[in-house]
Amino acid sequence: MELRPLTVLAGANSSGKSSAMQPLLLLKQTLEATFDPGPLLIDGPNVRFTSADQLATRLAGQPSRDSFSFGLEVDGTTSYTATLQIVRGTGLRLVTGAVTDNGGETTLTPDLSSDEIKRRLPKELARLMETFPGGPQQADYAIARDRVFLRVGLKGSYQGVTLPWRAVDSISEHLRSIIHVPGLRGNPLRTYRTTAVGRVFPGTFEPYVASVVHDWQRTHDPRQQLLASALHELGLTWKIESRPLDDTQVELRVGRLARSARGGAFDMVSVADVGFGVSQSLPVVVALLAAQPSQLVYVEQPEIHLHPRAQVAMAKVIEGAVLRGIRVVVETHSDLLLLAFQTLIAGGSLPASMVKLHWFTRDSAGLTSVTSADPDERGSYGPWPEDFSEVDATTGGAYLNAASRHGRA
């Protein structure tokens, strides 16, 4: 499934949209864990399972699978593919790991001997030796599992030292830097715990929002004003500010009115005292502003609790992030949001080549199919298995028929 600078995931409920992103989120939370959780941390802040067999595909009338594979490619040059076995009652076992980069493909298994490793990875081993001037040129090697990756490690007196593999390190960095804004973003609070602020946000993003806003305000970061402008465009508020209560808590306050007015600078209320639209949109907008170029932001249902006019405005906010080099994946049920993206493409401000749409459908056996399309310069995606506008037309027709019958009664 290709991810463009703007990727839209659409389809009916339970059609597989969220499942399509779960592999990346599983890898993110596995790499962020402060302990070794095994090949995958299946119960974490981004994705929650209680047993490994819940990850496997299930089809009606067929036994569940005992193994599965996943793969991802970064920047068109570097990829990693892994095969994992589900061991009932134990968890997951990493069976193979294959890395592809400019040097070709290398497949590793946990049982490779030192001689086999030397034959498969001569360039990488030479690079490892560069980190040990005058070191063990005749060292023995073994495969070491590093979370979901298989790396080369040293035996003997250098036990525990692993190979600095550029391809694996690059993929790991991309995964750790994913910003995840979930669909369930919690209720607005009167106080928020302070958190660290940086480029990487472990777990889901919403716990960091208040501290990010506070840091922008404290450092006079221009993104503070961009945030206020975005919230104004959404019709939610014209001003937002943070107020530290002590060393551990921050309060978020917003303008009570949607637009500036005389005395409005002092007419501020807690974010908990305004509509849900502010608290639900704030993590989305802050995440898009906090992200750095090439960083991936995955937003579930950015349209939640937004008036139709604000849903259209949200498309413009997302476009701004995409044009700054942020990679955005949007999972949505909003026909207005999709139509707004099409309008931006047709208007020429959003290049069609930067957008990809994946439509998810599920058959009677529970198997998901993904139909992918590129918009043309007019913003048209072509025909779809199921269309939002089709539902609108059907519902509108049903209403007109019912109203007409009521008038004749």
GIVEN-V504230 format. One record per pair of residues at least 6 apart in sequence whose ideal C-beta (glycine too) atoms are under 8 Angstrom apart, sorted by sequence separation. I is the first residue (numbers start at 1). GAP is how many residues later the second one is. If there is no record, write none. Layout:
i=I gap=GAP
i=I gap=GAP
//
This chain:
i=11 gap=6
i=42 gap=6
i=43 gap=6
i=49 gap=6
i=58 gap=6
i=73 gap=6
i=86 gap=6
i=87 gap=6
i=99 gap=6
i=100 gap=6
i=129 gap=6
i=144 gap=6
i=145 gap=6
i=153 gap=6
i=154 gap=6
i=215 gap=6
i=231 gap=6
i=232 gap=6
i=244 gap=6
i=245 gap=6
i=261 gap=6
i=291 gap=6
i=322 gap=6
i=332 gap=6
i=344 gap=6
i=345 gap=6
i=362 gap=6
i=363 gap=6
i=375 gap=6
i=10 gap=7
i=30 gap=7
i=37 gap=7
i=42 gap=7
i=43 gap=7
i=57 gap=7
i=72 gap=7
i=85 gap=7
i=98 gap=7
i=99 gap=7
i=118 gap=7
i=129 gap=7
i=143 gap=7
i=144 gap=7
i=153 gap=7
i=154 gap=7
i=201 gap=7
i=216 gap=7
i=217 gap=7
i=231 gap=7
i=243 gap=7
i=244 gap=7
i=257 gap=7
i=271 gap=7
i=272 gap=7
i=321 gap=7
i=330 gap=7
i=345 gap=7
i=361 gap=7
i=362 gap=7
i=374 gap=7
i=9 gap=8
i=33 gap=8
i=42 gap=8
i=56 gap=8
i=57 gap=8
i=71 gap=8
i=72 gap=8
i=84 gap=8
i=85 gap=8
i=98 gap=8
i=112 gap=8
i=117 gap=8
i=129 gap=8
i=143 gap=8
i=144 gap=8
i=153 gap=8
i=154 gap=8
i=216 gap=8
i=242 gap=8
i=243 gap=8
i=256 gap=8
i=271 gap=8
i=303 gap=8
i=306 gap=8
i=360 gap=8
i=361 gap=8
i=373 gap=8
i=30 gap=9
i=42 gap=9
i=56 gap=9
i=71 gap=9
i=84 gap=9
i=98 gap=9
i=99 gap=9
i=143 gap=9
i=144 gap=9
i=153 gap=9
i=228 gap=9
i=231 gap=9
i=242 gap=9
i=243 gap=9
i=255 gap=9
i=288 gap=9
i=341 gap=9
i=360 gap=9
i=373 gap=9
i=30 gap=10
i=42 gap=10
i=56 gap=10
i=71 gap=10
i=84 gap=10
i=85 gap=10
i=97 gap=10
i=98 gap=10
i=142 gap=10
i=143 gap=10
i=152 gap=10
i=153 gap=10
i=228 gap=10
i=242 gap=10
i=243 gap=10
i=257 gap=10
i=287 gap=10
i=318 gap=10
i=345 gap=10
i=360 gap=10
i=361 gap=10
i=9 gap=11
i=30 gap=11
i=33 gap=11
i=53 gap=11
i=57 gap=11
i=70 gap=11
i=71 gap=11
i=83 gap=11
i=84 gap=11
i=96 gap=11
i=97 gap=11
i=141 gap=11
i=142 gap=11
i=151 gap=11
i=152 gap=11
i=197 gap=11
i=213 gap=11
i=216 gap=11
i=228 gap=11
i=241 gap=11
i=242 gap=11
i=256 gap=11
i=271 gap=11
i=288 gap=11
i=303 gap=11
i=359 gap=11
i=373 gap=11
i=9 gap=12
i=29 gap=12
i=32 gap=12
i=40 gap=12
i=42 gap=12
i=56 gap=12
i=69 gap=12
i=70 gap=12
i=82 gap=12
i=83 gap=12
i=96 gap=12
i=108 gap=12
i=141 gap=12
i=142 gap=12
i=151 gap=12
i=195 gap=12
i=228 gap=12
i=240 gap=12
i=241 gap=12
i=255 gap=12
i=256 gap=12
i=287 gap=12
i=302 gap=12
i=318 gap=12
i=358 gap=12
i=359 gap=12
i=27 gap=13
i=42 gap=13
i=55 gap=13
i=69 gap=13
i=82 gap=13
i=83 gap=13
i=96 gap=13
i=141 gap=13
i=142 gap=13
i=152 gap=13
i=195 gap=13
i=227 gap=13
i=240 gap=13
i=241 gap=13
i=255 gap=13
i=256 gap=13
i=358 gap=13
i=359 gap=13
i=371 gap=13
i=26 gap=14
i=30 gap=14
i=69 gap=14
i=82 gap=14
i=95 gap=14
i=106 gap=14
i=140 gap=14
i=141 gap=14
i=151 gap=14
i=193 gap=14
i=197 gap=14
i=213 gap=14
i=240 gap=14
i=254 gap=14
i=341 gap=14
i=358 gap=14
i=359 gap=14
i=371 gap=14
i=26 gap=15
i=29 gap=15
i=40 gap=15
i=68 gap=15
i=69 gap=15
i=81 gap=15
i=82 gap=15
i=95 gap=15
i=106 gap=15
i=139 gap=15
i=140 gap=15
i=192 gap=15
i=196 gap=15
i=197 gap=15
i=239 gap=15
i=240 gap=15
i=253 gap=15
i=254 gap=15
i=284 gap=15
i=357 gap=15
i=26 gap=16
i=29 gap=16
i=67 gap=16
i=68 gap=16
i=81 gap=16
i=82 gap=16
i=94 gap=16
i=125 gap=16
i=139 gap=16
i=140 gap=16
i=144 gap=16
i=146 gap=16
i=194 gap=16
i=195 gap=16
i=224 gap=16
i=239 gap=16
i=253 gap=16
i=302 gap=16
i=356 gap=16
i=357 gap=16
i=369 gap=16
i=29 gap=17
i=67 gap=17
i=80 gap=17
i=81 gap=17
i=139 gap=17
i=151 gap=17
i=192 gap=17
i=193 gap=17
i=194 gap=17
i=237 gap=17
i=238 gap=17
i=253 gap=17
i=254 gap=17
i=356 gap=17
i=357 gap=17
i=26 gap=18
i=28 gap=18
i=29 gap=18
i=67 gap=18
i=68 gap=18
i=80 gap=18
i=106 gap=18
i=136 gap=18
i=144 gap=18
i=192 gap=18
i=197 gap=18
i=236 gap=18
i=237 gap=18
i=252 gap=18
i=253 gap=18
i=256 gap=18
i=284 gap=18
i=356 gap=18
i=357 gap=18
i=1 gap=19
i=66 gap=19
i=67 gap=19
i=80 gap=19
i=81 gap=19
i=139 gap=19
i=149 gap=19
i=192 gap=19
i=237 gap=19
i=238 gap=19
i=251 gap=19
i=252 gap=19
i=299 gap=19
i=338 gap=19
i=355 gap=19
i=26 gap=20
i=66 gap=20
i=79 gap=20
i=80 gap=20
i=103 gap=20
i=136 gap=20
i=186 gap=20
i=194 gap=20
i=237 gap=20
i=238 gap=20
i=254 gap=20
i=355 gap=20
i=25 gap=21
i=26 gap=21
i=65 gap=21
i=78 gap=21
i=79 gap=21
i=136 gap=21
i=185 gap=21
i=237 gap=21
i=238 gap=21
i=239 gap=21
i=281 gap=21
i=353 gap=21
i=25 gap=22
i=66 gap=22
i=78 gap=22
i=79 gap=22
i=136 gap=22
i=146 gap=22
i=177 gap=22
i=179 gap=22
i=182 gap=22
i=236 gap=22
i=238 gap=22
i=315 gap=22
i=319 gap=22
i=352 gap=22
i=78 gap=23
i=118 gap=23
i=135 gap=23
i=149 gap=23
i=177 gap=23
i=180 gap=23
i=181 gap=23
i=231 gap=23
i=235 gap=23
i=311 gap=23
i=314 gap=23
i=318 gap=23
i=352 gap=23
i=77 gap=24
i=117 gap=24
i=128 gap=24
i=176 gap=24
i=180 gap=24
i=181 gap=24
i=182 gap=24
i=217 gap=24
i=254 gap=24
i=280 gap=24
i=281 gap=24
i=297 gap=24
i=312 gap=24
i=316 gap=24
i=352 gap=24
i=357 gap=24
i=361 gap=24
i=22 gap=25
i=77 gap=25
i=117 gap=25
i=180 gap=25
i=181 gap=25
i=217 gap=25
i=239 gap=25
i=280 gap=25
i=281 gap=25
i=311 gap=25
i=312 gap=25
i=315 gap=25
i=319 gap=25
i=352 gap=25
i=359 gap=25
i=361 gap=25
i=114 gap=26
i=117 gap=26
i=128 gap=26
i=132 gap=26
i=176 gap=26
i=179 gap=26
i=232 gap=26
i=238 gap=26
i=239 gap=26
i=280 gap=26
i=311 gap=26
i=314 gap=26
i=315 gap=26
i=323 gap=26
i=359 gap=26
i=73 gap=27
i=114 gap=27
i=125 gap=27
i=213 gap=27
i=232 gap=27
i=241 gap=27
i=312 gap=27
i=323 gap=27
i=352 gap=27
i=359 gap=27
i=67 gap=28
i=114 gap=28
i=124 gap=28
i=214 gap=28
i=277 gap=28
i=302 gap=28
i=308 gap=28
i=312 gap=28
i=315 gap=28
i=316 gap=28
i=322 gap=28
i=26 gap=29
i=213 gap=29
i=239 gap=29
i=276 gap=29
i=277 gap=29
i=281 gap=29
i=288 gap=29
i=297 gap=29
i=299 gap=29
i=303 gap=29
i=311 gap=29
i=315 gap=29
i=56 gap=30
i=112 gap=30
i=214 gap=30
i=252 gap=30
i=275 gap=30
i=277 gap=30
i=284 gap=30
i=288 gap=30
i=291 gap=30
i=297 gap=30
i=299 gap=30
i=301 gap=30
i=302 gap=30
i=303 gap=30
i=319 gap=30
i=345 gap=30
i=55 gap=31
i=112 gap=31
i=121 gap=31
i=293 gap=31
i=294 gap=31
i=295 gap=31
i=296 gap=31
i=297 gap=31
i=298 gap=31
i=299 gap=31
i=300 gap=31
i=301 gap=31
i=303 gap=31
i=319 gap=31
i=346 gap=31
i=111 gap=32
i=210 gap=32
i=285 gap=32
i=288 gap=32
i=289 gap=32
i=293 gap=32
i=294 gap=32
i=295 gap=32
i=296 gap=32
i=297 gap=32
i=299 gap=32
i=301 gap=32
i=322 gap=32
i=345 gap=32
i=346 gap=32
i=53 gap=33
i=110 gap=33
i=131 gap=33
i=277 gap=33
i=281 gap=33
i=284 gap=33
i=288 gap=33
i=293 gap=33
i=294 gap=33
i=296 gap=33
i=298 gap=33
i=303 gap=33
i=342 gap=33
i=345 gap=33
i=346 gap=33
i=52 gap=34
i=109 gap=34
i=292 gap=34
i=303 gap=34
i=345 gap=34
i=52 gap=35
i=53 gap=35
i=108 gap=35
i=110 gap=35
i=117 gap=35
i=128 gap=35
i=291 gap=35
i=302 gap=35
i=344 gap=35
i=127 gap=36
i=128 gap=36
i=214 gap=36
i=343 gap=36
i=127 gap=37
i=237 gap=37
i=342 gap=37
i=125 gap=38
i=236 gap=38
i=288 gap=38
i=341 gap=38
i=342 gap=38
i=52 gap=39
i=124 gap=39
i=211 gap=39
i=213 gap=39
i=236 gap=39
i=342 gap=39
i=52 gap=40
i=110 gap=40
i=210 gap=40
i=288 gap=40
i=109 gap=41
i=114 gap=41
i=124 gap=41
i=210 gap=41
i=236 gap=41
i=237 gap=41
i=108 gap=42
i=121 gap=42
i=210 gap=42
i=236 gap=42
i=240 gap=42
i=39 gap=43
i=209 gap=43
i=234 gap=43
i=40 gap=44
i=108 gap=44
i=27 gap=45
i=39 gap=45
i=236 gap=45
i=23 gap=47
i=231 gap=47
i=234 gap=47
i=24 gap=48
i=23 gap=49
i=42 gap=49
i=42 gap=50
i=194 gap=50
i=231 gap=50
i=338 gap=50
i=94 gap=51
i=97 gap=51
i=231 gap=51
i=234 gap=51
i=40 gap=52
i=97 gap=52
i=38 gap=53
i=39 gap=53
i=97 gap=53
i=194 gap=53
i=335 gap=53
i=38 gap=54
i=39 gap=54
i=94 gap=54
i=96 gap=54
i=191 gap=54
i=194 gap=54
i=231 gap=54
i=335 gap=54
i=39 gap=55
i=193 gap=55
i=194 gap=55
i=230 gap=55
i=94 gap=56
i=193 gap=56
i=194 gap=56
i=335 gap=56
i=192 gap=57
i=193 gap=57
i=335 gap=57
i=191 gap=58
i=192 gap=58
i=227 gap=58
i=191 gap=59
i=192 gap=59
i=227 gap=59
i=230 gap=59
i=191 gap=60
i=192 gap=60
i=190 gap=61
i=227 gap=62
i=226 gap=63
i=101 gap=65
i=82 gap=66
i=99 gap=66
i=101 gap=66
i=223 gap=66
i=82 gap=67
i=100 gap=67
i=223 gap=67
i=82 gap=68
i=99 gap=68
i=80 gap=69
i=99 gap=69
i=234 gap=72
i=235 gap=72
i=209 gap=73
i=213 gap=73
i=209 gap=74
i=212 gap=74
i=235 gap=74
i=236 gap=74
i=235 gap=75
i=234 gap=76
i=206 gap=77
i=209 gap=77
i=205 gap=78
i=212 gap=78
i=235 gap=78
i=234 gap=79
i=190 gap=80
i=233 gap=80
i=234 gap=80
i=205 gap=81
i=188 gap=82
i=189 gap=82
i=190 gap=82
i=205 gap=82
i=188 gap=83
i=189 gap=83
i=233 gap=83
i=234 gap=83
i=188 gap=84
i=233 gap=84
i=187 gap=85
i=188 gap=86
i=80 gap=87
i=230 gap=87
i=80 gap=88
i=188 gap=88
i=78 gap=89
i=201 gap=89
i=188 gap=90
i=230 gap=90
i=80 gap=91
i=188 gap=91
i=78 gap=92
i=79 gap=92
i=187 gap=92
i=78 gap=93
i=199 gap=93
i=185 gap=94
i=185 gap=95
i=74 gap=96
i=199 gap=96
i=74 gap=97
i=185 gap=98
i=72 gap=99
i=74 gap=100
i=181 gap=102
i=181 gap=103
i=39 gap=106
i=181 gap=106
i=39 gap=108
i=40 gap=108
i=179 gap=108
i=38 gap=109
i=39 gap=109
i=37 gap=110
i=36 gap=111
i=179 gap=111
i=179 gap=112
i=33 gap=114
i=177 gap=115
i=31 gap=116
i=179 gap=116
i=181 gap=116
i=30 gap=117
i=31 gap=117
i=178 gap=117
i=179 gap=117
i=181 gap=117
i=183 gap=117
i=30 gap=118
i=177 gap=118
i=178 gap=118
i=179 gap=118
i=180 gap=118
i=181 gap=118
i=182 gap=118
i=183 gap=118
i=177 gap=119
i=178 gap=119
i=179 gap=119
i=181 gap=119
i=185 gap=119
i=178 gap=120
i=27 gap=121
i=181 gap=121
i=183 gap=121
i=174 gap=122
i=46 gap=134
i=46 gap=136
i=31 gap=141
i=31 gap=144
i=32 gap=144
i=31 gap=145
i=28 gap=147
i=27 gap=148
i=28 gap=148
i=183 gap=148
i=28 gap=150
i=24 gap=151
i=28 gap=152
i=25 gap=153
i=24 gap=154
i=25 gap=155
i=45 gap=157
i=46 gap=157
i=45 gap=158
i=46 gap=158
i=44 gap=159
i=45 gap=159
i=32 gap=170
i=32 gap=171
i=29 gap=174
i=24 gap=272
i=25 gap=273
i=24 gap=274
i=21 gap=277
i=18 gap=282
i=3 gap=293
i=60 gap=305
i=59 gap=306
i=60 gap=306
i=59 gap=307
i=21 gap=308
i=58 gap=308
i=59 gap=308
i=21 gap=310
i=6 gap=312
i=6 gap=313
i=18 gap=313
i=17 gap=314
i=6 gap=316
i=5 gap=317
i=5 gap=320
i=7 gap=320
i=9 gap=320
i=13 gap=320
i=5 gap=321
i=7 gap=321
i=9 gap=321
i=10 gap=321
i=5 gap=322
i=6 gap=322
i=7 gap=322
i=8 gap=322
i=9 gap=322
i=10 gap=322
i=4 gap=323
i=5 gap=323
i=7 gap=323
i=9 gap=323
i=10 gap=323
i=3 gap=324
i=6 gap=324
i=8 gap=324
i=3 gap=326
i=10 gap=328
i=8 gap=330
i=8 gap=333
i=6 gap=335
i=20 gap=338
i=20 gap=340
i=17 gap=343
i=6 gap=344
i=16 gap=344
i=15 gap=345
i=15 gap=346
i=16 gap=346
i=8 gap=347
i=10 gap=347
i=15 gap=347
i=6 gap=348
i=7 gap=348
i=8 gap=348
i=10 gap=348
i=11 gap=348
i=12 gap=348
i=14 gap=348
i=4 gap=349
i=5 gap=349
i=6 gap=349
i=7 gap=349
i=8 gap=349
i=9 gap=349
i=10 gap=349
i=11 gap=349
i=12 gap=349
i=19 gap=349
i=4 gap=350
i=5 gap=350
i=6 gap=350
i=7 gap=350
i=8 gap=350
i=10 gap=350
i=11 gap=350
i=12 gap=350
i=20 gap=350
i=4 gap=351
i=7 gap=351
i=9 gap=351
i=4 gap=352
i=16 gap=352
i=3 gap=353
i=15 gap=353
i=2 gap=354
i=16 gap=354
i=1 gap=357
i=1 gap=369
i=2 gap=370
i=1 gap=371
i=12 gap=374
i=11 gap=375
i=10 gap=378
//
